[in-house]
Amino acid sequence: MPSIYNFLSNNVATILGYDLSYLELLAVVTSFIGVALGISGKRITWPWWAISSVLYGILFIQWELYASAALQIVFIAAAILGWFGWEPTGARPGALTHTHRALIVIAIVAATLALAPVLKSMGAASTYADAILFFGSLSAQILMVYEKYENWVLWLVVDAGYVALYASQDLPFTTLLYAAFTVLAAMGWSRWYGAHRSATRSL
């Protein structure tokens, strides 16, 4: 009897010469729903993040994007923390200090320089790009768990980087998804920053 994995790996359609699997289609749909819900700060975003992370973790292993695959484990853990950390009414956006913003950027760069050679030794399809996007995503996800509006600023930069990375790997549907994520990140930034400013003025 065929396994669920084998079924999901089957192609649902071939579009312009690209074979789209059930697995990738489900990953795209669940991920888009999760991010869209995140913009509004609804706590229900986190189960969708977890489901999409499981699906994308499998896909990234298939595509030999090992840092991106490992990142999905972090996303699943963050989804659990976010679900229990956010209030039932949703996120209450706050802000980082200038010092914390600078430290995050320095940490991302330093960690990238350390991880990229490891990825290269593993024969990864991408090294420095995958590494810096890994740590940028990690930082953005942590900031989202802690309800800092700057998470969307990082997501905007990271998602734009992923558009270039996945386009270079000939993954058109995931490239389009991250292009949509870039737009959603800008929307999230505007909405969370506005909520933060409104809360600050009311104090």
MDTraj code that builds the backbone (N, CA, C; nanometers):
import mdtraj as md
import numpy as np

residues = "MET PRO SER ILE TYR ASN PHE LEU SER ASN ASN VAL ALA THR ILE LEU GLY TYR ASP LEU SER TYR LEU GLU LEU LEU ALA VAL VAL THR SER PHE ILE GLY VAL ALA LEU GLY ILE SER GLY LYS ARG ILE THR TRP PRO TRP TRP ALA ILE SER SER VAL LEU TYR GLY ILE LEU PHE ILE GLN TRP GLU LEU TYR ALA SER ALA ALA LEU GLN ILE VAL PHE ILE ALA ALA ALA ILE LEU GLY TRP PHE GLY TRP GLU PRO THR GLY ALA ARG PRO GLY ALA LEU THR HIS THR HIS ARG ALA LEU ILE VAL ILE ALA ILE VAL ALA ALA THR LEU ALA LEU ALA PRO VAL LEU LYS SER MET GLY ALA ALA SER THR TYR ALA ASP ALA ILE LEU PHE PHE GLY SER LEU SER ALA GLN ILE LEU MET VAL TYR GLU LYS TYR GLU ASN TRP VAL LEU TRP LEU VAL VAL ASP ALA GLY TYR VAL ALA LEU TYR ALA SER GLN ASP LEU PRO PHE THR THR LEU LEU TYR ALA ALA PHE THR VAL LEU ALA ALA MET GLY TRP SER ARG TRP TYR GLY ALA HIS ARG SER ALA THR ARG SER LEU".split()
xyz = np.array([
    [0.0845, -0.1190, 0.0000],
    [0.0000, 0.0000, 0.0000],
    [0.0884, 0.1245, 0.0000],
    [0.0647, 0.2173, -0.0912],
    [0.1509, 0.3362, -0.0973],
    [0.1391, 0.4203, 0.0285],
    [0.2498, 0.4802, 0.0709],
    [0.2511, 0.5637, 0.1906],
    [0.1955, 0.7017, 0.1591],
    [0.1628, 0.7750, 0.2664],
    [0.1146, 0.9114, 0.2486],
    [0.2225, 0.9972, 0.1827],
    [0.3486, 0.9727, 0.2227],
    [0.4594, 1.0493, 0.1642],
    [0.4667, 1.0284, 0.0138],
    [0.4552, 0.9027, -0.0290],
    [0.4609, 0.8731, -0.1732],
    [0.3459, 0.9406, -0.2467],
    [0.2278, 0.9394, -0.1835],
    [0.1123, 1.0041, -0.2468],
    [0.1356, 1.1537, -0.2616],
    [0.1812, 1.2179, -0.1517],
    [0.2027, 1.3615, -0.1549],
    [0.3127, 1.4015, -0.2519],
    [0.4058, 1.3084, -0.2775],
    [0.5155, 1.3376, -0.3691],
    [0.4720, 1.3293, -0.5147],
    [0.3536, 1.2738, -0.5398],
    [0.3024, 1.2660, -0.6762],
    [0.2665, 1.4052, -0.7280],
    [0.2704, 1.4196, -0.8580],
    [0.2392, 1.5480, -0.9196],
    [0.0889, 1.5694, -0.9276],
    [0.0460, 1.6887, -0.8860],
    [-0.0938, 1.7241, -0.9004],
    [-0.1172, 1.7872, -1.0371],
    [-0.0117, 1.8494, -1.0929],
    [-0.0237, 1.9122, -1.2240],
    [0.1151, 1.9463, -1.2767],
    [0.1230, 1.9602, -1.4083],
    [0.2443, 2.0105, -1.4734],
    [0.2078, 2.1410, -1.5416],
    [0.2672, 2.2495, -1.4962],
    [0.2323, 2.3812, -1.5465],
    [0.3555, 2.4464, -1.6072],
    [0.3480, 2.4739, -1.7368],
    [0.4597, 2.5338, -1.8099],
    [0.5886, 2.4543, -1.7901],
    [0.5752, 2.3233, -1.7885],
    [0.6911, 2.2353, -1.7765],
    [0.7362, 2.2090, -1.6341],
    [0.6699, 2.2707, -1.5362],
    [0.7083, 2.2516, -1.3951],
    [0.6136, 2.1523, -1.3303],
    [0.6703, 2.0499, -1.2650],
    [0.5900, 1.9481, -1.1971],
    [0.5578, 1.9936, -1.0552],
    [0.4310, 2.0191, -1.0298],
    [0.3856, 2.0639, -0.8980],
    [0.3302, 1.9446, -0.8216],
    [0.3912, 1.9136, -0.7077],
    [0.3468, 1.7991, -0.6274],
    [0.2367, 1.8412, -0.5309],
    [0.1629, 1.7407, -0.4829],
    [0.0634, 1.7672, -0.3795],
    [0.1303, 1.8279, -0.2558],
    [0.2501, 1.7798, -0.2252],
    [0.3230, 1.8268, -0.1079],
    [0.3535, 1.9753, -0.1174],
    [0.4047, 2.0188, -0.2320],
    [0.4371, 2.1606, -0.2478],
    [0.3116, 2.2459, -0.2483],
    [0.2061, 2.1958, -0.3123],
    [0.0811, 2.2711, -0.3174],
    [0.0245, 2.2921, -0.1772],
    [0.0224, 2.1860, -0.0959],
    [-0.0269, 2.1977, 0.0411],
    [0.0612, 2.2899, 0.1245],
    [0.1935, 2.2817, 0.1031],
    [0.2863, 2.3678, 0.1767],
    [0.2606, 2.5141, 0.1442],
    [0.2392, 2.5433, 0.0169],
    [0.2135, 2.6808, -0.0264],
    [0.0843, 2.7339, 0.0363],
    [-0.0213, 2.6539, 0.0292],
    [-0.1532, 2.6988, 0.0780],
    [-0.1514, 2.7218, 0.2287],
    [-0.0996, 2.6239, 0.3053],
    [-0.0991, 2.6370, 0.4517],
    [-0.0075, 2.7499, 0.4975],
    [0.1039, 2.7677, 0.4286],
    [0.1967, 2.8740, 0.4649],
    [0.1355, 3.0110, 0.4399],
    [0.0678, 3.0257, 0.3272],
    [0.0048, 3.1536, 0.2945],
    [-0.1029, 3.1882, 0.3972],
    [-0.1827, 3.0899, 0.4353],
    [-0.2875, 3.1135, 0.5349],
    [-0.2259, 3.1558, 0.6681],
    [-0.1180, 3.0883, 0.7085],
    [-0.0527, 3.1208, 0.8343],
    [-0.0008, 3.2632, 0.8386],
    [0.0660, 3.3052, 0.7317],
    [0.1209, 3.4417, 0.7276],
    [0.0092, 3.5446, 0.7229],
    [-0.0948, 3.5167, 0.6441],
    [-0.2070, 3.6108, 0.6343],
    [-0.2732, 3.6308, 0.7700],
    [-0.2894, 3.5236, 0.8466],
    [-0.3478, 3.5343, 0.9803],
    [-0.2534, 3.6083, 1.0750],
    [-0.1214, 3.5914, 1.0529],
    [-0.0235, 3.6582, 1.1373],
    [-0.0296, 3.8093, 1.1259],
    [-0.0650, 3.8590, 1.0082],
    [-0.0749, 4.0038, 0.9882],
    [-0.1767, 4.0644, 1.0840],
    [-0.2870, 3.9947, 1.1035],
    [-0.3921, 4.0452, 1.1904],
    [-0.3622, 4.0200, 1.3373],
    [-0.2534, 3.9458, 1.3656],
    [-0.2160, 3.9191, 1.5035],
    [-0.3023, 3.8153, 1.5716],
    [-0.3732, 3.7343, 1.4943],
    [-0.4600, 3.6315, 1.5527],
    [-0.3775, 3.5109, 1.5971],
    [-0.4088, 3.4573, 1.7142],
    [-0.3310, 3.3458, 1.7677],
    [-0.3454, 3.2196, 1.6841],
    [-0.4541, 3.2082, 1.6084],
    [-0.4768, 3.0894, 1.5266],
    [-0.3722, 3.0766, 1.4156],
    [-0.2911, 3.1823, 1.3950],
    [-0.1837, 3.1747, 1.2961],
    [-0.0866, 3.0608, 1.3252],
    [-0.0627, 3.0325, 1.4545],
    [0.0451, 2.9404, 1.4908],
    [0.0235, 2.7951, 1.4489],
    [-0.0962, 2.7362, 1.4602],
    [-0.1122, 2.5996, 1.4069],
    [-0.0838, 2.5904, 1.2574],
    [-0.1220, 2.6933, 1.1835],
    [-0.0954, 2.6938, 1.0396],
    [0.0545, 2.7028, 1.0122],
    [0.1275, 2.7824, 1.0934],
    [0.2728, 2.7887, 1.0794],
    [0.3339, 2.6506, 1.1022],
    [0.2856, 2.5797, 1.2036],
    [0.3409, 2.4486, 1.2367],
    [0.3177, 2.3484, 1.1235],
    [0.1960, 2.3454, 1.0712],
    [0.1642, 2.2507, 0.9631],
    [0.2479, 2.2803, 0.8384],
    [0.2543, 2.4067, 0.8012],
    [0.3307, 2.4425, 0.6811],
    [0.4795, 2.4144, 0.7005],
    [0.5289, 2.4291, 0.8232],
    [0.6701, 2.4037, 0.8507],
    [0.7049, 2.2561, 0.8350],
    [0.6151, 2.1683, 0.8772],
    [0.6367, 2.0243, 0.8582],
    [0.6455, 1.9919, 0.7084],
    [0.5517, 2.0464, 0.6319],
    [0.5485, 2.0196, 0.4878],
    [0.6715, 2.0764, 0.4179],
    [0.7078, 2.2004, 0.4510],
    [0.8242, 2.2608, 0.3870],
    [0.9546, 2.1970, 0.4327],
    [0.9579, 2.1468, 0.5550],
    [1.0779, 2.0764, 0.6002],
    [1.1091, 1.9572, 0.5117],
    [1.0054, 1.8832, 0.4759],
    [1.0227, 1.7674, 0.3868],
    [1.0664, 1.8126, 0.2482],
    [1.0033, 1.9183, 0.1977],
    [1.0378, 1.9688, 0.0644],
    [1.1817, 2.0180, 0.0576],
    [1.2243, 2.0929, 0.1590],
    [1.3590, 2.1484, 0.1566],
    [1.4658, 2.0398, 0.1637],
    [1.4360, 1.9301, 0.2310],
    [1.5298, 1.8176, 0.2308],
    [1.5390, 1.7593, 0.0902],
    [1.4253, 1.7483, 0.0241],
    [1.4259, 1.6998, -0.1142],
    [1.5068, 1.7910, -0.2051],
    [1.5008, 1.9209, -0.1797],
    [1.5677, 2.0195, -0.2646],
    [1.7105, 2.0482, -0.2198],
    [1.7569, 1.9794, -0.1160],
    [1.8934, 1.9930, -0.0623],
    [1.9222, 2.1335, -0.0094],
    [1.8181, 2.2004, 0.0405],
    [1.8338, 2.3295, 0.1074],
    [1.8300, 2.3012, 0.2575],
    [1.9440, 2.2554, 0.3103],
    [1.9465, 2.1980, 0.4442],
    [1.9231, 2.3012, 0.5550],
    [1.9758, 2.4211, 0.5380],
    [1.9527, 2.5241, 0.6399],
    [1.8045, 2.5602, 0.6449],
    [1.7429, 2.5704, 0.5291],
    [1.5994, 2.6003, 0.5241],
    [1.5189, 2.4877, 0.5866],
    [1.5628, 2.3639, 0.5658],
    [1.4943, 2.2490, 0.6252],
    [1.5062, 2.2515, 0.7776],
    [1.6267, 2.2772, 0.8272],
    [1.6477, 2.2829, 0.9721],
    [1.5675, 2.3954, 1.0355],
    [1.5497, 2.5035, 0.9608],
    [1.4764, 2.6183, 1.0124],
    [1.3315, 2.5815, 1.0451],
    [1.2775, 2.4850, 0.9723],
    [1.1377, 2.4476, 0.9961],
    [1.1173, 2.3878, 1.1356],
    [1.2204, 2.3244, 1.1895],
    [1.2127, 2.2717, 1.3264],
    [1.1982, 2.3877, 1.4241],
    [1.2740, 2.4932, 1.3991],
    [1.2647, 2.6132, 1.4826],
    [1.1259, 2.6741, 1.4719],
    [1.0720, 2.6774, 1.3500],
    [0.9391, 2.7344, 1.3285],
    [0.8316, 2.6565, 1.4043],
    [0.8458, 2.5239, 1.4070],
    [0.7482, 2.4412, 1.4789],
    [0.7549, 2.4716, 1.6288],
    [0.8780, 2.4800, 1.6818],
    [0.8946, 2.5145, 1.8234],
    [0.8396, 2.6537, 1.8517],
    [0.8658, 2.7480, 1.7611],
    [0.8161, 2.8849, 1.7793],
    [0.6641, 2.8892, 1.7747],
    [0.6045, 2.8034, 1.6910],
    [0.4583, 2.7993, 1.6823],
    [0.3971, 2.7556, 1.8149],
    [0.4625, 2.6601, 1.8798],
    [0.4143, 2.6144, 2.0103],
    [0.4280, 2.7254, 2.1136],
    [0.5451, 2.7911, 2.1144],
    [0.5684, 2.9017, 2.2078],
    [0.4723, 3.0178, 2.1812],
    [0.4511, 3.0475, 2.0543],
    [0.3616, 3.1565, 2.0188],
    [0.2181, 3.1294, 2.0611],
    [0.1739, 3.0059, 2.0418],
    [0.0364, 2.9701, 2.0787],
    [0.0123, 2.9905, 2.2286],
    [0.1086, 2.9475, 2.3095],
    [0.0923, 2.9598, 2.4537],
    [0.1355, 3.0978, 2.5060],
    [0.2191, 3.1679, 2.4284],
    [0.2683, 3.2979, 2.4733],
    [0.1754, 3.4132, 2.4423],
    [0.1063, 3.4066, 2.3284],
    [0.0134, 3.5133, 2.2928],
    [-0.1158, 3.4990, 2.3725],
    [-0.1789, 3.6093, 2.4004],
    [-0.3087, 3.6057, 2.4659],
    [-0.4138, 3.5553, 2.3670],
    [-0.5240, 3.4986, 2.4172],
    [-0.6296, 3.4507, 2.3265],
    [-0.6814, 3.5582, 2.2312],
    [-0.6728, 3.6844, 2.2745],
    [-0.7189, 3.7940, 2.1886],
    [-0.6195, 3.8281, 2.0786],
    [-0.4983, 3.7729, 2.0864],
    [-0.3987, 3.7958, 1.9825],
    [-0.2783, 3.8741, 2.0314],
    [-0.1938, 3.9137, 1.9366],
    [-0.0680, 3.9814, 1.9696],
    [-0.0912, 4.1256, 2.0118],
    [-0.0004, 4.1743, 2.0988],
    [0.0031, 4.3151, 2.1372],
    [0.1390, 4.3693, 2.0932],
    [0.1481, 4.4247, 1.9730],
    [0.2779, 4.4648, 1.9169],
    [0.3546, 4.5641, 2.0032],
    [0.4840, 4.5338, 2.0236],
    [0.5746, 4.6229, 2.0940],
    [0.6928, 4.6555, 2.0046],
    [0.7948, 4.7235, 2.0613],
    [0.9102, 4.7667, 1.9824],
    [1.0404, 4.7292, 2.0514],
    [1.1456, 4.7119, 1.9709],
    [1.2801, 4.6882, 2.0218],
    [1.3506, 4.8212, 2.0478],
    [1.4541, 4.8190, 2.1286],
    [1.5395, 4.9368, 2.1447],
    [1.6368, 4.9419, 2.0271],
    [1.6990, 5.0564, 2.0044],
    [1.7972, 5.0695, 1.8973],
    [1.9161, 4.9761, 1.9203],
    [1.9538, 4.9580, 2.0447],
    [2.0657, 4.8697, 2.0771],
    [2.0341, 4.7259, 2.0386],
    [1.9140, 4.6798, 2.0709],
    [1.8747, 4.5429, 2.0367],
    [1.8692, 4.5223, 1.8853],
    [1.8241, 4.6229, 1.8132],
    [1.8198, 4.6125, 1.6667],
    [1.9605, 4.5934, 1.6105],
    [2.0562, 4.6724, 1.6609],
    [2.1945, 4.6622, 1.6138],
    [2.2545, 4.5266, 1.6482],
    [2.2279, 4.4783, 1.7677],
    [2.2816, 4.3484, 1.8110],
    [2.2268, 4.2338, 1.7264],
    [2.1014, 4.2432, 1.6879],
    [2.0414, 4.1389, 1.6043],
    [2.1097, 4.1337, 1.4682],
    [2.1342, 4.2496, 1.4083],
    [2.2013, 4.2539, 1.2776],
    [2.3424, 4.1954, 1.2878],
    [2.4166, 4.2340, 1.3902],
    [2.5528, 4.1829, 1.4091],
    [2.5507, 4.0317, 1.4285],
    [2.4565, 3.9823, 1.5074],
    [2.4472, 3.8387, 1.5332],
    [2.4145, 3.7607, 1.4060],
    [2.3275, 3.8146, 1.3226],
    [2.2912, 3.7474, 1.1975],
    [2.4128, 3.7348, 1.1066],
    [2.4892, 3.8424, 1.0925],
    [2.6071, 3.8409, 1.0063],
    [2.7124, 3.7438, 1.0584],
    [2.7407, 3.7495, 1.1888],
    [2.8423, 3.6625, 1.2478],
    [2.8035, 3.5153, 1.2354],
    [2.6772, 3.4845, 1.2629],
    [2.6316, 3.3459, 1.2543],
    [2.6354, 3.2947, 1.1109],
    [2.6060, 3.3825, 1.0155],
    [2.6117, 3.3441, 0.8738],
    [2.7527, 3.3051, 0.8338],
    [2.8501, 3.3843, 0.8744],
    [2.9901, 3.3560, 0.8414],
    [3.0361, 3.2240, 0.9027],
    [2.9752, 3.1844, 1.0138],
    [3.0112, 3.0583, 1.0778],
    [2.9430, 2.9390, 1.0115],
    [2.8175, 2.9551, 0.9697],
    [2.7403, 2.8420, 0.9163],
    [2.7687, 2.8123, 0.7700],
    [2.7926, 2.9145, 0.6895],
    [2.8071, 2.8950, 0.5442],
    [2.9125, 2.7898, 0.5081],
    [3.0323, 2.7909, 0.5681],
    [3.1309, 2.6865, 0.5344],
    [3.0830, 2.5454, 0.5688],
    [3.0037, 2.5336, 0.6741],
    [2.9494, 2.4024, 0.7120],
    [2.8543, 2.3519, 0.6041],
    [2.7676, 2.4408, 0.5576],
    [2.6747, 2.4034, 0.4508],
    [2.7488, 2.3635, 0.3240],
    [2.8572, 2.4363, 0.2955],
    [2.9361, 2.4045, 0.1761],
    [2.9965, 2.2661, 0.1865],
    [3.0449, 2.2294, 0.3055],
    [3.1048, 2.0976, 0.3253],
    [3.0012, 1.9863, 0.3143],
    [2.8723, 2.0199, 0.3370],
    [2.7639, 1.9217, 0.3282],
    [2.7139, 1.9058, 0.1855],
    [2.7630, 1.9911, 0.0953],
    [2.7182, 1.9850, -0.0431],
    [2.5824, 2.0476, -0.0648],
    [2.5482, 2.1458, 0.0173],
    [2.4188, 2.2124, 0.0070],
    [2.4068, 2.2865, -0.1255],
    [2.2816, 2.3000, -0.1721],
    [2.2568, 2.3690, -0.2985],
    [2.2880, 2.5179, -0.2883],
    [2.2833, 2.5723, -0.1681],
    [2.3156, 2.7134, -0.1456],
    [2.3849, 2.7239, -0.0104],
    [2.4784, 2.8190, 0.0018],
    [2.5559, 2.8294, 0.1265],
    [2.5317, 2.9631, 0.1971],
    [2.5997, 3.0688, 0.1525],
    [2.5871, 3.1968, 0.2213],
    [2.4452, 3.2517, 0.2154],
    [2.3806, 3.2381, 0.1003],
    [2.2437, 3.2883, 0.0886],
    [2.1502, 3.2125, 0.1816],
    [2.1616, 3.0794, 0.1826],
    [2.0759, 2.9980, 0.2680],
    [2.1044, 3.0269, 0.4149],
    [2.2323, 3.0490, 0.4484],
    [2.2708, 3.0731, 0.5879],
    [2.2159, 3.2062, 0.6394],
    [2.2350, 3.3135, 0.5627],
    [2.1893, 3.4436, 0.6118],
    [2.0374, 3.4511, 0.6167],
    [1.9711, 3.3828, 0.5232],
    [1.8257, 3.3799, 0.5258],
    [1.7755, 3.2937, 0.6416],
    [1.8521, 3.1903, 0.6753],
    [1.8194, 3.1064, 0.7911],
    [1.8184, 3.1901, 0.9184],
    [1.9272, 3.2627, 0.9421],
    [1.9372, 3.3394, 1.0662],
    [1.8456, 3.4622, 1.0654],
    [1.8218, 3.5177, 0.9475],
    [1.7257, 3.6266, 0.9399],
    [1.5857, 3.5783, 0.9734],
    [1.5487, 3.4610, 0.9203],
    [1.4177, 3.4028, 0.9493],
    [1.4053, 3.3657, 1.0961],
    [1.5136, 3.3083, 1.1495],
    [1.5138, 3.2704, 1.2910],
    [1.4891, 3.3924, 1.3793],
    [1.5593, 3.5007, 1.3493],
    [1.5429, 3.6233, 1.4275],
    [1.4016, 3.6796, 1.4135],
    [1.3506, 3.6784, 1.2903],
    [1.2166, 3.7311, 1.2668],
    [1.1118, 3.6490, 1.3414],
    [1.1292, 3.5175, 1.3419],
    [1.0310, 3.4327, 1.4087],
    [1.0329, 3.4536, 1.5596],
    [1.1522, 3.4682, 1.6167],
    [1.1635, 3.4935, 1.7605],
    [1.0973, 3.6267, 1.7956],
    [1.1223, 3.7285, 1.7133],
    [1.0611, 3.8592, 1.7381],
    [0.9091, 3.8522, 1.7263],
    [0.8606, 3.7661, 1.6368],
    [0.7161, 3.7510, 1.6230],
    [0.6569, 3.6853, 1.7467],
    [0.7248, 3.5840, 1.7989],
    [0.6786, 3.5186, 1.9222],
    [0.6684, 3.6201, 2.0350],
    [0.7679, 3.7113, 2.0418],
    [0.7696, 3.8126, 2.1472],
    [0.6917, 3.9380, 2.1104],
    [0.6185, 3.9309, 1.9970],
    [0.5232, 4.0355, 1.9591],
    [0.5894, 4.1711, 1.9321],
    [0.7075, 4.1686, 1.8691],
    [0.7765, 4.2916, 1.8310],
    [0.7448, 4.3213, 1.6841],
    [0.7033, 4.4447, 1.6572],
    [0.6631, 4.4765, 1.5201],
    [0.7786, 4.4660, 1.4216],
    [0.9029, 4.4760, 1.4706],
    [1.0189, 4.4687, 1.3816],
    [1.0316, 4.3323, 1.3134],
    [0.9583, 4.2327, 1.3630],
    [0.9640, 4.1015, 1.2973],
    [0.9249, 4.1134, 1.1505],
    [0.8297, 4.2029, 1.1215],
    [0.7841, 4.2168, 0.9834],
    [0.8868, 4.2874, 0.8960],
    [0.9679, 4.3737, 0.9563],
    [1.0759, 4.4384, 0.8815],
    [1.1759, 4.3318, 0.8357],
    [1.2117, 4.2443, 0.9284],
    [1.3038, 4.1354, 0.8940],
    [1.2415, 4.0418, 0.7917],
    [1.1135, 4.0077, 0.8118],
    [1.0473, 3.9191, 0.7151],
    [1.0469, 3.9799, 0.5753],
    [1.0290, 4.1103, 0.5670],
    [1.0282, 4.1772, 0.4372],
    [1.1609, 4.1555, 0.3651],
    [1.2709, 4.1748, 0.4365],
    [1.4038, 4.1570, 0.3776],
    [1.4295, 4.0100, 0.3460],
    [1.3973, 3.9231, 0.4408],
    [1.4211, 3.7795, 0.4244],
    [1.3388, 3.7224, 0.3095],
    [1.2114, 3.7573, 0.3041],
    [1.1253, 3.7034, 0.1988],
    [1.1719, 3.7472, 0.0606],
    [1.2171, 3.8712, 0.0488],
    [1.2717, 3.9178, -0.0786],
    [1.3958, 3.8368, -0.1159],
    [1.4784, 3.8046, -0.0156],
    [1.5956, 3.7207, -0.0402],
    [1.5580, 3.5812, -0.0835],
    [1.4538, 3.5257, -0.0226],
    [1.4085, 3.3917, -0.0605],
    [1.3515, 3.3885, -0.2020],
    [1.2915, 3.4991, -0.2445],
    [1.2431, 3.5060, -0.3831],
    [1.3593, 3.4816, -0.4794],
    [1.4717, 3.5501, -0.4541],
    [1.5897, 3.5337, -0.5395],
    [1.6473, 3.3933, -0.5285],
    [1.6532, 3.3381, -0.4052],
    [1.7106, 3.2052, -0.3841],
    [1.6300, 3.0976, -0.4549],
    [1.4984, 3.0964, -0.4349],
    [1.4161, 2.9913, -0.4931],
    [1.4028, 3.0063, -0.6444],
    [1.4092, 3.1297, -0.6921],
    [1.4091, 3.1498, -0.8369],
    [1.5353, 3.0893, -0.8977],
    [1.6481, 3.1035, -0.8266],
    [1.7747, 3.0479, -0.8764],
    [1.7754, 2.8959, -0.8731],
    [1.6879, 2.8361, -0.7897],
    [1.6778, 2.6907, -0.7793],
    [1.5666, 2.6349, -0.8679],
    [1.5086, 2.7207, -0.9535],
    [1.4016, 2.6798, -1.0452],
    [1.2821, 2.6210, -0.9708],
    [1.2346, 2.6943, -0.8701],
    [1.1179, 2.6547, -0.7910],
    [1.0120, 2.7647, -0.8043],
    [0.9429, 2.7692, -0.9182],
    [0.8572, 2.8842, -0.9488],
    [0.7418, 2.9068, -0.8520],
    [0.6754, 2.7996, -0.8066],
    [0.5597, 2.8206, -0.7198],
    [0.6008, 2.8706, -0.5818],
    [0.7085, 2.8171, -0.5288],
    [0.7559, 2.8659, -0.4006],
    [0.8125, 3.0072, -0.4161],
    [0.8706, 3.0375, -0.5317],
    [0.9172, 3.1738, -0.5586],
    [0.8002, 3.2718, -0.5572],
    [0.6912, 3.2350, -0.6222],
    [0.5718, 3.3199, -0.6233],
    [0.5140, 3.3356, -0.4836],
    [0.5184, 3.2266, -0.4054],
    [0.4683, 3.2338, -0.2686],
    [0.5477, 3.3353, -0.1880],
    [0.6806, 3.3329, -0.2009],
    [0.7626, 3.4256, -0.1234],
    [0.7526, 3.5683, -0.1766],
    [0.7200, 3.5836, -0.3030],
    [0.6921, 3.7172, -0.3548],
    [0.5660, 3.7713, -0.2869],
    [0.4661, 3.6836, -0.2712],
    [0.3444, 3.7235, -0.1998],
    [0.3749, 3.7520, -0.0533],
    [0.4645, 3.6707, 0.0061],
    [0.5038, 3.6928, 0.1450],
    [0.5692, 3.8294, 0.1634],
    [0.6460, 3.8724, 0.0628],
    [0.7114, 4.0029, 0.0707],
    [0.6074, 4.1139, 0.0814],
    [0.5022, 4.1016, 0.0019],
    [0.3931, 4.1990, 0.0078],
    [0.3213, 4.1907, 0.1421],
    [0.2948, 4.0679, 0.1886],
    [0.2271, 4.0489, 0.3163],
    [0.3103, 4.1034, 0.4325],
    [0.4430, 4.0877, 0.4227],
    [0.5307, 4.1387, 0.5280],
    [0.5202, 4.2913, 0.5384],
    [0.5128, 4.3566, 0.4234],
    [0.4956, 4.5031, 0.4238],
    [0.3627, 4.5411, 0.4885],
    [0.2594, 4.4635, 0.4608],
    [0.1287, 4.4883, 0.5205],
    [0.1333, 4.4641, 0.6716],
    [0.2023, 4.3557, 0.7120],
    [0.2158, 4.3247, 0.8535],
    [0.2912, 4.4333, 0.9281],
    [0.3983, 4.4823, 0.8660],
    [0.4777, 4.5918, 0.9246],
    [0.3893, 4.7134, 0.9502],
    [0.3119, 4.7517, 0.8494],
    [0.2252, 4.8685, 0.8615],
    [0.1209, 4.8488, 0.9717],
    [0.0602, 4.7300, 0.9743],
    [-0.0477, 4.7065, 1.0709],
    [0.0043, 4.6967, 1.2138],
    [0.1144, 4.6213, 1.2338],
    [0.1670, 4.6060, 1.3695],
    [0.2276, 4.7363, 1.4208],
    [0.2953, 4.8108, 1.3344],
    [0.3522, 4.9389, 1.3772],
    [0.2408, 5.0351, 1.4142],
    [0.1338, 5.0354, 1.3348],
    [0.0207, 5.1215, 1.3656],
    [-0.0429, 5.0855, 1.4992],
    [-0.0544, 4.9546, 1.5260],
    [-0.1116, 4.9104, 1.6539],
    [-0.0218, 4.9507, 1.7707],
    [0.1101, 4.9396, 1.7483],
    [0.2043, 4.9795, 1.8532],
    [0.1942, 5.1299, 1.8809],
    [0.1886, 5.2096, 1.7765],
    [0.1798, 5.3549, 1.7937],
    [0.0502, 5.3944, 1.8634],
    [-0.0579, 5.3270, 1.8285],
    [-0.1868, 5.3574, 1.8906],
    [-0.1840, 5.3246, 2.0389],
    [-0.1232, 5.2095, 2.0722],
    [-0.1139, 5.1695, 2.2132],
    [-0.0254, 5.2659, 2.2919],
    [0.0824, 5.3147, 2.2274],
    [0.1749, 5.4074, 2.2946],
    [0.1053, 5.5418, 2.3213],
    [0.0278, 5.5898, 2.2266],
    [-0.0402, 5.7183, 2.2434],
    [-0.1472, 5.7126, 2.3516],
    [-0.2047, 5.5921, 2.3697],
    [-0.3138, 5.5801, 2.4674],
    [-0.2643, 5.5694, 2.6111],
    [-0.1312, 5.5523, 2.6285],
    [-0.0767, 5.5404, 2.7633],
    [-0.0714, 5.6758, 2.8339],
])
top = md.Topology()
chain = top.add_chain()
for i, resn in enumerate(residues, 1):
    res = top.add_residue(resn, chain, resSeq=i)
    for name in ("N", "CA", "C"):
        top.add_atom(name, md.element.get_by_symbol(name[0]), res)
traj = md.Trajectory(xyz[None], top)
